[in-house]
Amino acid sequence: MKHEIQMLSEQLQNVRLEVEGAIAIVTMARPKAMNALNNQTLGELESLFHYFKKDKDILGVIITGEGKAFVAGADISQMNGYNAEQGREYADYAQSIFNKIEALEKPVIAAVNGYAPMASDSTAPAAVQSMDS
């Protein structure tokens, strides 16, 4: 599993992964965009949480943000040209990732730092709900 997590970590561009003992630390790493969630970032989160689900050595996850923000919410620059259907597809995709975070049967802690205007709608509650499971 350690080789798999190293390979996964090397593929990440918008998210950083560190493992300290049995704890995975996921850092949203788009500080210039205030860690806004675009499709690539969501895909990277999806891959990580899929991995965390099956890795018995990872006992908990901490999610935090690099820079001045935890997560600013959806990346509206990506959504600029979306029609209504594309907007719904993006929202559904994002929600499916938050559902995976929430369903992880391991504690997930949102270490909210700085701005988090959409935290009440997305990543932070998913992390809190995961802790309640």
Backbone torsions as a table, in degrees:
resi	resn	phi	psi	omega
1	MET	NA	-33.9	-177.9
2	LYS	-62.6	-37.7	177.3
3	HIS	-64.6	-40.9	180.0
4	GLU	-63.8	-42.2	-179.6
5	ILE	-68.8	-33.6	177.5
6	GLN	-66.6	-43.4	178.5
7	MET	-63.9	-42.5	178.7
8	LEU	-61.8	-45.0	-179.7
9	SER	-60.2	-38.3	-179.4
10	GLU	-68.6	-21.7	-179.0
11	GLN	-85.7	-12.8	-175.9
12	LEU	-76.0	139.3	176.7
13	GLN	-119.7	-37.4	-175.1
14	ASN	-103.7	-6.1	-178.9
15	VAL	-134.3	142.1	177.1
16	ARG	-111.8	142.6	180.0
17	LEU	-123.8	128.8	172.0
18	GLU	-127.4	145.9	175.6
19	VAL	-122.2	122.0	177.1
20	GLU	-117.6	104.7	-175.4
21	GLY	64.5	-119.6	-179.0
22	ALA	-101.4	11.0	-176.9
23	ILE	-111.6	127.3	174.6
24	ALA	-93.6	131.3	176.8
25	ILE	-111.5	115.2	-179.3
26	VAL	-104.4	120.0	179.9
27	THR	-113.0	121.1	174.7
28	MET	-68.2	123.5	-168.0
29	ALA	-123.0	51.9	173.3
30	ARG	-126.7	61.3	-172.8
31	PRO	-61.5	-31.7	179.6
32	LYS	-66.9	-25.9	177.8
33	ALA	-102.3	16.7	-178.0
34	MET	53.9	33.8	177.9
35	ASN	59.5	30.9	176.9
36	ALA	-60.8	147.3	-175.2
37	LEU	-90.2	109.4	172.2
38	ASN	-104.9	177.8	-177.4
39	ASN	-59.4	-39.1	-179.5
40	GLN	-64.5	-45.0	179.6
41	THR	-62.5	-44.1	177.6
42	LEU	-61.2	-41.3	177.9
43	GLY	-62.7	-39.1	177.9
44	GLU	-67.0	-41.1	175.8
45	LEU	-62.3	-42.2	179.0
46	GLU	-59.1	-46.1	179.2
47	SER	-61.7	-44.0	-179.6
48	LEU	-62.8	-47.9	-176.9
49	PHE	-71.3	-26.5	171.3
50	HIS	-64.3	-43.5	178.5
51	TYR	-65.5	-46.1	-178.5
52	PHE	-59.1	-34.4	-179.2
53	LYS	-61.4	-38.0	-175.2
54	LYS	-96.5	-14.3	-178.9
55	ASP	-85.0	109.4	-177.5
56	LYS	-72.3	-16.2	179.9
57	ASP	-81.6	-21.1	176.5
58	ILE	-86.8	116.0	-176.5
59	LEU	-103.1	-11.9	179.2
60	GLY	-166.4	163.1	-176.9
61	VAL	-134.6	138.7	171.9
62	ILE	-116.3	130.1	176.2
63	ILE	-111.5	130.5	177.3
64	THR	-142.1	178.4	-179.3
65	GLY	-124.8	148.1	176.0
66	GLU	-88.3	140.0	176.3
67	GLY	87.5	-147.6	-173.1
68	LYS	-82.8	-4.0	-173.9
69	ALA	-136.3	151.1	170.0
70	PHE	-77.8	-71.1	173.8
71	VAL	-149.5	123.4	-177.9
72	ALA	-77.5	-10.3	-177.0
73	GLY	111.9	-152.9	-179.4
74	ALA	-67.8	146.9	177.1
75	ASP	-81.6	95.6	-175.3
76	ILE	-67.7	-21.7	176.7
77	SER	-66.1	-32.8	176.2
78	GLN	-71.1	-34.7	-174.5
79	MET	-85.6	-3.5	-173.5
80	ASN	-49.0	-42.3	-177.5
81	GLY	-99.3	9.4	-177.0
82	TYR	-70.8	141.2	167.9
83	ASN	-88.6	-179.0	-175.8
84	ALA	-59.7	-42.9	-179.3
85	GLU	-64.2	-44.4	178.6
86	GLN	-64.0	-36.7	176.7
87	GLY	-63.0	-43.0	177.2
88	ARG	-64.6	-40.5	179.1
89	GLU	-62.2	-43.0	177.5
90	TYR	-62.2	-46.9	-179.6
91	ALA	-61.8	-41.3	178.8
92	ASP	-65.0	-41.8	178.8
93	TYR	-62.8	-47.7	179.2
94	ALA	-59.6	-44.8	-179.8
95	GLN	-62.3	-35.3	179.1
96	SER	-64.2	-34.5	177.3
97	ILE	-69.8	-44.3	178.7
98	PHE	-61.1	-36.7	177.5
99	ASN	-63.5	-38.0	178.2
100	LYS	-66.6	-39.0	176.9
101	ILE	-63.0	-46.5	-179.2
102	GLU	-62.7	-35.4	-175.6
103	ALA	-82.9	-10.0	180.0
104	LEU	-59.9	127.9	-176.7
105	GLU	-87.6	41.7	176.7
106	LYS	-140.4	153.5	178.2
107	PRO	-62.9	134.8	174.4
108	VAL	-126.0	121.1	-176.9
109	ILE	-110.1	128.6	173.6
110	ALA	-91.4	108.3	176.2
111	ALA	-89.4	80.1	-173.2
112	VAL	-71.6	120.7	178.1
113	ASN	-123.9	137.0	176.2
114	GLY	66.1	-150.7	-176.0
115	TYR	-66.5	139.2	176.6
116	ALA	-151.6	59.5	-173.9
117	PRO	-61.2	-27.0	-178.7
118	MET	-105.6	8.7	-176.0
119	ALA	-59.4	-28.5	179.9
120	SER	-71.9	-15.9	-176.9
121	ASP	-106.7	-6.5	-168.5
122	SER	-141.7	-109.0	-167.1
123	THR	-63.2	-45.9	-176.6
124	ALA	-61.2	-49.2	178.8
125	PRO	-63.7	-32.6	177.2
126	ALA	-62.3	-40.6	179.1
127	ALA	-66.9	-45.2	-179.9
128	VAL	-62.6	-44.1	179.7
129	GLN	-61.6	-38.5	178.9
130	SER	-60.3	-37.4	179.5
131	MET	-68.0	-29.9	-179.4
132	ASP	-76.7	-19.4	-175.0
133	SER	-68.8	NA	NA
